[in-house]
Amino acid sequence: MHFNAGYIVDTIAKVVTDFKANLNKRTPADQTKLDQINGLLQYVSSFDVEFPYDHNPDYKKLNPVLASLNNIITRGLPTRAPLILENLFSKINLTEQSKDEFELNFPITKNPISYESIFELLHIIEPSLEISRANYGGNLGSDDEWKFLDKDLAEHPYGKQILQSQREFATINRNLAGGKSLDFSFEFPYLNSQTSNLKKRGVIFEYDGSQHKMNSYKYYDLYRDDAADQSNFETLRQPSDGLVLDTAIINQFKKEIFQIFKKNYEKNITKHLADYSLIFIPIAVARIQKTILEFLLVHPELFKKEKIKVAIVERDLPCGAIAIKSLQDLFLNINAI
């Protein structure tokens, strides 16, 4: 299931807010920049959860405490981080509280982070991650599609992380129903207002076998490409028997957004650990809390237990313990009210 939740610490929020304040929304170039950062913040606050059951909460019978906690976590995308998280970053000397005794704010960072760095890191990618066929998390329509990812796009290994496989075409253009899917697609994580310079919502990559040279396939491919274009998606096609990557696809990966993903893929996390921590630990905390709340919504019998055991597997940044402790504090405060 798809959910939305995210936290942002004060020091990161201040850099972003200051950048936005200096933009002139009346100019297309600045409106584009605003659409990009607003889209990215919503993008990193979106995630999917797979439950081992059909998750259908009865929204007419919500536990009032759970409903209140859910509103706190999802009131902004992202919303201000819990105080316990701000205090943690301050304690480990990443941030500092405001000197104003009447202000509960943590706008100071010990190692200043630029807006450009924040903007780049919000294009989420795991650096240096090598993905084999056995570990690939997407759904492939054929062995040839893996060849496209692994061989044809060998110079762009981050593509395995950002290209969505087998997305239903109807989610892009409702007029093309019937369960048809795309080989690969990428939807830009930016907003696309009418006054900005952003022209396309995304790009589709089709890996065409020899049958696509037949007239019947050609006509249908043109029909699909036109339907995608109506929804502001560009379609690029790579012949399966092509000896080199199509020029249009090569040029696509030269675009700024893909170059940002490439730069992030090649980053050394240890050199940017403070930046990664300030940006992504709060987001991970919010995701864990939202997931637990959703689980509790359909399992109210758990509240009858004296203790609930939760297992959280951390593969990158620490976030599980602070997420649970923060959630416990939220429960105590809301119950007190």
N, C-alpha and C positions, 0 to 999 in steps of 0.2 A: 504494500500500500504506500501511497505517496503522502508525505507529511511535510510541514513547514515549521521550523523552529531554529532559533539561533541567538547567541549572545555576542555582544561586542563590548570590550573593555573601554574605559573612558579615554585612555591615551590614543587608541586607534580611532575611536569615534571623533576625537578632537581634530586629528589630522584630516580625516575625511570631511568633516563639517567645515573646517577652514578652507579646504580646497573648493568645496561647493559654493561657499560664500563669495569667492572671487570670480565665479563664472557669470557671464552675461547670457541669460537664457534666451535673449532676443536674437542671438547670433547662432546660426546652424552649427558651427564648429563647437561652441561651448555647450549647446544643447546635446550634441552627440556625446561629449565627455560626461555630461550629467546622466544621460541614458546608459552609458557604459558602466559607470560605477553603481548606479541604482540597480541595474540589471544584475551585476555581479553579486551585490549584497543579497539580493533575493535568491540568486542561483546557489550560493553557498549555504543558504538557510533552507534549502530543499533537499530532501533525501527520501529513500525508499526503505521500507521495512518488510521483511517476509515473516509472517506469523505461521505457526504450524496448524492453523485452523482458519475458518472463515471469520474475519474480523468485522463484525457488524454491531457496534454498540447501539444501545437503545437511547437515542439522544433526548427522549422524553422523560427518561428516568435516570439522569446523570447524578452521581454523587456530588453534592454541592461543593465539597472540599476539592475533589478532583477537577471539577469544572473551573473553579477559581484558580487553581494551580495551572491548569492548561492555559487560561487567559493570560496569566502572568508570563509564562514562557513564550507564548506566541503573539504577544501584543504588538510586537514590532519585528520586522524581518531585516536585520536582527534587532533585538531589544537590549537594554542595558544589562550588563552582567551582574550576577548576585554579588553582594558585598563580600561574602566569604571568598569569592574568587578574586576580587580586587585586592583583598587583604593578603591573599596568598602570593600574588605577583609582587606586592609591595614587600612582603616578608623575604622573598628570595631576591630582592633588590633589582627587579626589572622595572618597577614603576614607583612613583612616590605620590603621596596624598597632597592635595592642595594645602597651602599654608593658611588659607582662610579657615578659622576655627568654626565658622558657621556654615561651611560648605563641605558636604560629603562627596568628594570628587577625587579622582586619581588621574589627572591629566598629564602628569609628568613621567617621561620615560628616561631611564638612566642611559640608554643607548638610543639616541634619536632615530626614528624610522621615517623615511620619506614617504610621501604619497605615492610616488612612482613604485616603490617597493611593495607597498600594500596592494596597489592596483595589480601588479604582476602576480603576487602570491595568491590573490583571489581567483586566479585561473588555476584551479586545483589540479595538481598532477603529482604523482609520487616519483621523486628523482631516482633515476638509474634502475627502475623496476623492470626486470626482464620477465616476460610472460610467455610461457610455453603453451602449446596447444592443449595440454592436459590441464593447465591452470587457467585457461582463458574463461572468463565469466560470462561472455556473451553467447548468443545463439547463432550458429552458423548454418546457412542454407546448403552449403556444399564444401568439399575439400578445397575447391578452387578459391573460395572466399578467404580461407586461411592463407592460401598462397598470396593473395592480394595484400593481406595484413602483414604477413611475415616476410615475404620476399620482395614484392613490388614496392612496399612502403618501408623497406629495411632502413632507409635513411631517416625515417620518422617513427621510431619505436614507440614514442608517446601516443601514436595513433591508436594503439591497442587499448589505451585507457580512455580516450575521449570519443572515439567513433562508436555510435550505437548500432548494433547489428539487429536486423530483422524488425525494425520498427514498422508498425502497421501504417499503410499509406493514408488510411482514413483519419489518422490523428493529425495529418498535415492538411489534407483536403477531404472534407466529408463527402464530396461528390464522387469520390473513387472508393466505394465500399467493396465488399466482397472478400475481405480477408487478405488482400494483396499486401505484400511487405516490401521493404527496401533492403538492399544488401547492406549498406552502411549509410549512416547519416550523422550530421553534426549540426545541432541548433545553437546558434551564437548565444552566449549567456548575457546578452545585453537587451535593454528595452529598445523599442523601435518606434519612437514618436514621429509624427508627420513632419515636425520641424527640424529633425536631425538629419545628418548625412548618411545614416545607416540605411542601406537599400535592401539588404537581404536578411531574412530570418535565419537562414541556414543553408547547408549544402548537402547534396545527396551524391553518394558514390555508388555506381552500379558496375558490377564486374560481369561483363557480357560474354557468354559462351558463343560458339559458332552459330547456334540457331538464331541468334539475333541479327544475322545477316539476311535472313529470309524476309520477304516483303511484309508478311503478316506480322512478324515481330517488329519490324521497323515502324509500321503504322501505329502499333500499340505503344511502342516506346515513345514515339512523338506525342501521343495522346497523354501518356504519363508525365512526360517532361513539361508539357503545356499545363497540366493540372498542378504540378509542383510550382511552376513559375507563377501561376495565379495566386499561390499562397506565399510568394516571395522566397521560394527555395530554388537554388540553382542545382541542376543535375549534371554531373560529370560522369562519363562512361569510359571504362577501361576494357578493351578487348582482351579476352583471356589468352589469345594467341599472340598478343603484342609482345615484342621483344624488349621494348622500353616503356617506361611510364608515359602516359599521355601528357602532352605539353600543358593542357588546361589543368590537370591535377598537380603537376609540378609547380605551376604558377600559383595555384590555390594555397599550397603549403608555404609559399613565400610571403603570404599576407601576414600582416602584423600580428593578428591573434594567434596564428599557428606558430609564429616565431617566438611569441611569449611562452607558449606551452613548451617549445623546444628549449628555451632558456631555463625554464623551471625544471625541466627534466634533467638538465645537465648541472643543476645547482648542487653544491655541497651543503647538506643540511646542517652539519656541525658549525659551519661558518655563519649560518643564519638562524641558529636555534632559538634565539630570543624572539626574533620576528615570527617564526613559525609558531612558537608557544603562545605569544600574545594574540595571534589571529585565530589559530585553529583549536587550541584547548577550549576556549569558551564555546565555540561552535559544536565541538564534540560533546561537551557537557550538556548543552541544550538538547542535542539529539538523544542522548541516553535518557535524560529526564522525560522527554516527550514520549519515547518508546515505552518506558516503564508506566507512565500514566495511562497510556492507551491500553496496556495489558491489564492494569488494575481496573479499568472501566468495565471490562467484560469478565473480570474474575473478582467480584466483590467478596467472595468467600475467603479470600486471602487475608482480609482484615480481621478475621476471627482467629488467625494464627498469632502466636506470641512472637514468632521470628520468621522472616522471609529470607531465603538464601538467593542471592543473585550472582551470577558469574559473568564477568566482563573480560573479554580478551582484548588486550591492548597490543597493537602491532607497530605503533609509532610513538605518539605522544601520550603521556600519562593523563588520564581524565576520569577514570572510573570511580576512584575513591572520593574525589572532590565532587563529582556529580551526585553520588549517593548522599554524602554529608550535606550538601547544599539542599537536596530534595528533602532530607529529614528536617532541616531548619525551616523550610517552607511549610511543611506539614504542621510543625509545632506552632508557627506563627498564625497560619490560617485557622487552625483548630482553636487557638486562643481567642481569636476574633469571634 
